[in-house]
Amino acid sequence: MYLSDEILTRLEKMNCERIYCSRFMYEIVQINRIRAVVNIIDEEFEEIESHKLVIEDQGYPNNSINLFETYPDLQGENLKNKIKI
């Protein structure tokens, strides 16, 4: 598994927890969105590219946000093909 795929998987899990808190703990905590920045760096720690992610409810409530479809540029295989190592 690519590191970028693991990051997307963990962000999806975090979003599930955000949705849970919004439904069952709304009187205590309200989390409307998750913001994350993924920086891709080279061996010299120079930034190659940066991706800003915003995860929030849009339109009719839907629990099936798929970050792999929403951010295809961050999928491991796509990054590998885009950035020649």
VMD Tcl script that builds the backbone (N, CA, C; Angstrom):
set m [mol new atoms 255]
animate dup $m
set s [atomselect $m all]
$s set {name element resname resid chain x y z} {
  {N N MET 1 A 0.844 -1.175 0.000}
  {CA C MET 1 A 0.000 0.000 0.000}
  {C C MET 1 A 0.892 1.242 0.000}
  {N N TYR 2 A 0.509 2.209 -0.792}
  {CA C TYR 2 A 1.233 3.481 -0.846}
  {C C TYR 2 A 0.867 4.335 0.364}
  {N N LEU 3 A 1.812 5.159 0.807}
  {CA C LEU 3 A 1.582 6.042 1.939}
  {C C LEU 3 A 0.411 6.979 1.672}
  {N N SER 4 A 0.309 7.493 0.468}
  {CA C SER 4 A -0.794 8.408 0.139}
  {C C SER 4 A -2.154 7.693 0.238}
  {N N ASP 5 A -2.199 6.405 -0.116}
  {CA C ASP 5 A -3.443 5.639 0.025}
  {C C ASP 5 A -3.805 5.466 1.501}
  {N N GLU 6 A -2.789 5.238 2.336}
  {CA C GLU 6 A -3.024 5.114 3.781}
  {C C GLU 6 A -3.557 6.431 4.341}
  {N N ILE 7 A -3.015 7.542 3.879}
  {CA C ILE 7 A -3.489 8.854 4.334}
  {C C ILE 7 A -4.956 9.040 3.963}
  {N N LEU 8 A -5.326 8.720 2.728}
  {CA C LEU 8 A -6.726 8.859 2.309}
  {C C LEU 8 A -7.637 7.935 3.111}
  {N N THR 9 A -7.186 6.718 3.375}
  {CA C THR 9 A -7.979 5.773 4.159}
  {C C THR 9 A -8.214 6.300 5.571}
  {N N ARG 10 A -7.191 6.845 6.183}
  {CA C ARG 10 A -7.327 7.381 7.544}
  {C C ARG 10 A -8.197 8.635 7.574}
  {N N LEU 11 A -8.122 9.444 6.537}
  {CA C LEU 11 A -9.000 10.613 6.469}
  {C C LEU 11 A -10.463 10.191 6.311}
  {N N GLU 12 A -10.714 9.118 5.548}
  {CA C GLU 12 A -12.080 8.608 5.429}
  {C C GLU 12 A -12.577 8.128 6.791}
  {N N LYS 13 A -11.733 7.458 7.555}
  {CA C LYS 13 A -12.103 6.999 8.893}
  {C C LYS 13 A -12.383 8.196 9.799}
  {N N MET 14 A -11.530 9.207 9.716}
  {CA C MET 14 A -11.730 10.414 10.513}
  {C C MET 14 A -13.060 11.066 10.164}
  {N N ASN 15 A -13.420 11.051 8.886}
  {CA C ASN 15 A -14.687 11.630 8.471}
  {C C ASN 15 A -15.865 10.835 9.040}
  {N N CYS 16 A -15.749 9.514 9.084}
  {CA C CYS 16 A -16.806 8.700 9.703}
  {C C CYS 16 A -16.975 9.076 11.175}
  {N N GLU 17 A -15.873 9.310 11.865}
  {CA C GLU 17 A -15.932 9.723 13.258}
  {C C GLU 17 A -16.533 11.120 13.383}
  {N N ARG 18 A -16.241 11.989 12.438}
  {CA C ARG 18 A -16.841 13.340 12.439}
  {C C ARG 18 A -18.345 13.246 12.292}
  {N N ILE 19 A -18.799 12.391 11.381}
  {CA C ILE 19 A -20.240 12.214 11.169}
  {C C ILE 19 A -20.894 11.650 12.428}
  {N N TYR 20 A -20.255 10.667 13.049}
  {CA C TYR 20 A -20.776 10.081 14.286}
  {C C TYR 20 A -20.924 11.153 15.359}
  {N N CYS 21 A -19.881 11.952 15.558}
  {CA C CYS 21 A -19.927 13.015 16.570}
  {C C CYS 21 A -21.019 14.032 16.249}
  {N N SER 22 A -21.201 14.330 14.978}
  {CA C SER 22 A -22.233 15.290 14.583}
  {C C SER 22 A -23.625 14.790 14.941}
  {N N ARG 23 A -23.829 13.489 14.889}
  {CA C ARG 23 A -25.154 12.924 15.162}
  {C C ARG 23 A -25.403 12.669 16.638}
  {N N PHE 24 A -24.387 12.151 17.333}
  {CA C PHE 24 A -24.621 11.671 18.687}
  {C C PHE 24 A -23.977 12.520 19.775}
  {N N MET 25 A -23.150 13.471 19.417}
  {CA C MET 25 A -22.504 14.330 20.403}
  {C C MET 25 A -22.654 15.802 20.039}
  {N N TYR 26 A -23.681 16.123 19.264}
  {CA C TYR 26 A -23.824 17.485 18.745}
  {C C TYR 26 A -23.956 18.534 19.832}
  {N N GLU 27 A -24.426 18.149 21.029}
  {CA C GLU 27 A -24.543 19.124 22.113}
  {C C GLU 27 A -23.190 19.444 22.746}
  {N N ILE 28 A -22.244 18.539 22.583}
  {CA C ILE 28 A -20.926 18.708 23.198}
  {C C ILE 28 A -19.910 19.258 22.208}
  {N N VAL 29 A -19.890 18.682 21.004}
  {CA C VAL 29 A -18.890 19.074 20.009}
  {C C VAL 29 A -19.546 19.131 18.635}
  {N N GLN 30 A -19.204 20.149 17.883}
  {CA C GLN 30 A -19.708 20.282 16.517}
  {C C GLN 30 A -18.509 20.418 15.583}
  {N N ILE 31 A -18.342 19.423 14.732}
  {CA C ILE 31 A -17.248 19.440 13.757}
  {C C ILE 31 A -17.890 19.471 12.383}
  {N N ASN 32 A -17.699 20.563 11.661}
  {CA C ASN 32 A -18.350 20.739 10.369}
  {C C ASN 32 A -17.530 20.221 9.195}
  {N N ARG 33 A -16.209 20.258 9.332}
  {CA C ARG 33 A -15.369 19.852 8.205}
  {C C ARG 33 A -14.001 19.444 8.713}
  {N N ILE 34 A -13.302 18.750 7.854}
  {CA C ILE 34 A -11.914 18.370 8.102}
  {C C ILE 34 A -11.084 19.003 6.998}
  {N N ARG 35 A -10.019 19.657 7.401}
  {CA C ARG 35 A -9.091 20.238 6.420}
  {C C ARG 35 A -7.732 19.581 6.611}
  {N N ALA 36 A -7.121 19.225 5.508}
  {CA C ALA 36 A -5.796 18.600 5.558}
  {C C ALA 36 A -4.971 19.100 4.386}
  {N N VAL 37 A -3.675 19.138 4.582}
  {CA C VAL 37 A -2.742 19.494 3.523}
  {C C VAL 37 A -1.743 18.353 3.397}
  {N N VAL 38 A -1.600 17.845 2.187}
  {CA C VAL 38 A -0.637 16.786 1.915}
  {C C VAL 38 A 0.439 17.376 1.010}
  {N N ASN 39 A 1.655 17.419 1.538}
  {CA C ASN 39 A 2.787 17.932 0.774}
  {C C ASN 39 A 3.631 16.755 0.301}
  {N N ILE 40 A 3.917 16.716 -0.980}
  {CA C ILE 40 A 4.789 15.707 -1.556}
  {C C ILE 40 A 6.174 16.336 -1.678}
  {N N ILE 41 A 7.167 15.695 -1.053}
  {CA C ILE 41 A 8.522 16.248 -1.073}
  {C C ILE 41 A 9.488 15.231 -1.682}
  {N N ASP 42 A 10.610 15.744 -2.176}
  {CA C ASP 42 A 11.629 14.868 -2.757}
  {C C ASP 42 A 12.682 14.523 -1.703}
  {N N GLU 43 A 13.749 13.881 -2.130}
  {CA C GLU 43 A 14.791 13.434 -1.208}
  {C C GLU 43 A 15.523 14.585 -0.526}
  {N N GLU 44 A 15.522 15.750 -1.143}
  {CA C GLU 44 A 16.170 16.929 -0.548}
  {C C GLU 44 A 15.179 17.766 0.257}
  {N N PHE 45 A 14.008 17.224 0.507}
  {CA C PHE 45 A 12.941 17.885 1.255}
  {C C PHE 45 A 12.415 19.138 0.564}
  {N N GLU 46 A 12.516 19.155 -0.760}
  {CA C GLU 46 A 11.919 20.220 -1.561}
  {C C GLU 46 A 10.503 19.795 -1.927}
  {N N GLU 47 A 9.578 20.721 -1.816}
  {CA C GLU 47 A 8.178 20.407 -2.125}
  {C C GLU 47 A 7.990 20.229 -3.627}
  {N N ILE 48 A 7.443 19.082 -4.004}
  {CA C ILE 48 A 7.141 18.809 -5.405}
  {C C ILE 48 A 5.740 19.301 -5.735}
  {N N GLU 49 A 4.802 18.981 -4.862}
  {CA C GLU 49 A 3.434 19.465 -5.028}
  {C C GLU 49 A 2.725 19.430 -3.691}
  {N N SER 50 A 1.616 20.155 -3.622}
  {CA C SER 50 A 0.844 20.251 -2.398}
  {C C SER 50 A -0.639 20.082 -2.735}
  {N N HIS 51 A -1.356 19.369 -1.880}
  {CA C HIS 51 A -2.781 19.136 -2.090}
  {C C HIS 51 A -3.535 19.553 -0.832}
  {N N LYS 52 A -4.514 20.430 -0.995}
  {CA C LYS 52 A -5.365 20.849 0.116}
  {C C LYS 52 A -6.685 20.086 0.012}
  {N N LEU 53 A -7.047 19.379 1.067}
  {CA C LEU 53 A -8.270 18.582 1.086}
  {C C LEU 53 A -9.253 19.199 2.071}
  {N N VAL 54 A -10.500 19.262 1.673}
  {CA C VAL 54 A -11.580 19.693 2.551}
  {C C VAL 54 A -12.649 18.620 2.486}
  {N N ILE 55 A -12.974 18.071 3.638}
  {CA C ILE 55 A -13.978 17.013 3.721}
  {C C ILE 55 A -15.125 17.551 4.555}
  {N N GLU 56 A -16.298 17.642 3.946}
  {CA C GLU 56 A -17.478 18.141 4.639}
  {C C GLU 56 A -18.720 17.604 3.952}
  {N N ASP 57 A -19.835 17.713 4.649}
  {CA C ASP 57 A -21.096 17.295 4.048}
  {C C ASP 57 A -21.465 18.256 2.934}
  {N N GLN 58 A -21.937 17.694 1.835}
  {CA C GLN 58 A -22.381 18.508 0.708}
  {C C GLN 58 A -23.712 17.969 0.227}
  {N N GLY 59 A -24.690 18.843 0.103}
  {CA C GLY 59 A -25.993 18.412 -0.381}
  {C C GLY 59 A -26.673 17.490 0.596}
  {N N TYR 60 A -27.423 16.550 0.072}
  {CA C TYR 60 A -28.139 15.594 0.905}
  {C C TYR 60 A -27.138 14.739 1.668}
  {N N PRO 61 A -27.351 14.541 2.980}
  {CA C PRO 61 A -26.379 13.762 3.775}
  {C C PRO 61 A -26.097 12.393 3.171}
  {N N ASN 62 A -24.828 12.110 3.055}
  {CA C ASN 62 A -24.399 10.850 2.466}
  {C C ASN 62 A -23.137 10.402 3.188}
  {N N ASN 63 A -23.124 9.192 3.704}
  {CA C ASN 63 A -21.976 8.692 4.451}
  {C C ASN 63 A -20.896 8.114 3.559}
  {N N SER 64 A -21.131 7.997 2.278}
  {CA C SER 64 A -20.215 7.269 1.415}
  {C C SER 64 A -19.273 8.195 0.645}
  {N N ILE 65 A -18.593 9.103 1.358}
  {CA C ILE 65 A -17.595 9.947 0.708}
  {C C ILE 65 A -16.400 9.059 0.393}
  {N N ASN 66 A -16.004 9.051 -0.858}
  {CA C ASN 66 A -14.873 8.240 -1.290}
  {C C ASN 66 A -13.750 9.181 -1.703}
  {N N LEU 67 A -12.758 9.331 -0.838}
  {CA C LEU 67 A -11.670 10.259 -1.112}
  {C C LEU 67 A -10.807 9.807 -2.278}
  {N N PHE 68 A -10.783 8.510 -2.553}
  {CA C PHE 68 A -10.012 8.010 -3.691}
  {C C PHE 68 A -10.621 8.500 -5.009}
  {N N GLU 69 A -11.940 8.673 -5.035}
  {CA C GLU 69 A -12.595 9.222 -6.229}
  {C C GLU 69 A -12.552 10.743 -6.232}
  {N N THR 70 A -12.674 11.347 -5.053}
  {CA C THR 70 A -12.680 12.804 -4.942}
  {C C THR 70 A -11.307 13.406 -5.235}
  {N N TYR 71 A -10.253 12.723 -4.800}
  {CA C TYR 71 A -8.883 13.212 -4.983}
  {C C TYR 71 A -8.046 12.150 -5.704}
  {N N PRO 72 A -8.328 11.909 -6.974}
  {CA C PRO 72 A -7.588 10.856 -7.688}
  {C C PRO 72 A -6.097 11.167 -7.846}
  {N N ASP 73 A -5.717 12.449 -7.796}
  {CA C ASP 73 A -4.300 12.806 -7.927}
  {C C ASP 73 A -3.468 12.324 -6.745}
  {N N LEU 74 A -4.124 11.997 -5.622}
  {CA C LEU 74 A -3.402 11.535 -4.444}
  {C C LEU 74 A -3.329 10.016 -4.349}
  {N N GLN 75 A -3.963 9.308 -5.245}
  {CA C GLN 75 A -3.874 7.847 -5.220}
  {C C GLN 75 A -2.439 7.437 -5.498}
  {N N GLY 76 A -1.968 6.457 -4.757}
  {CA C GLY 76 A -0.579 6.035 -4.843}
  {C C GLY 76 A -0.110 5.713 -6.245}
  {N N GLU 77 A -0.885 4.925 -6.962}
  {CA C GLU 77 A -0.488 4.532 -8.306}
  {C C GLU 77 A -0.437 5.739 -9.243}
  {N N ASN 78 A -1.385 6.670 -9.085}
  {CA C ASN 78 A -1.379 7.877 -9.912}
  {C C ASN 78 A -0.184 8.764 -9.599}
  {N N LEU 79 A 0.142 8.900 -8.289}
  {CA C LEU 79 A 1.302 9.685 -7.916}
  {C C LEU 79 A 2.590 9.052 -8.457}
  {N N LYS 80 A 2.673 7.751 -8.372}
  {CA C LYS 80 A 3.859 7.043 -8.869}
  {C C LYS 80 A 4.066 7.308 -10.347}
  {N N ASN 81 A 2.978 7.259 -11.106}
  {CA C ASN 81 A 3.087 7.508 -12.547}
  {C C ASN 81 A 3.396 8.967 -12.857}
  {N N LYS 82 A 2.896 9.862 -12.016}
  {CA C LYS 82 A 3.086 11.284 -12.250}
  {C C LYS 82 A 4.506 11.729 -11.863}
  {N N ILE 83 A 5.004 11.204 -10.746}
  {CA C ILE 83 A 6.317 11.601 -10.244}
  {C C ILE 83 A 7.263 10.437 -10.472}
  {N N LYS 84 A 8.152 10.584 -11.387}
  {CA C LYS 84 A 9.126 9.533 -11.685}
  {C C LYS 84 A 10.211 9.544 -10.625}
  {N N ILE 85 A 10.331 8.433 -9.917}
  {CA C ILE 85 A 11.325 8.336 -8.835}
  {C C ILE 85 A 12.608 7.760 -9.378}
}
mol reanalyze $m
mol bondsrecalc $m
mol representation Tube
mol addrep $m
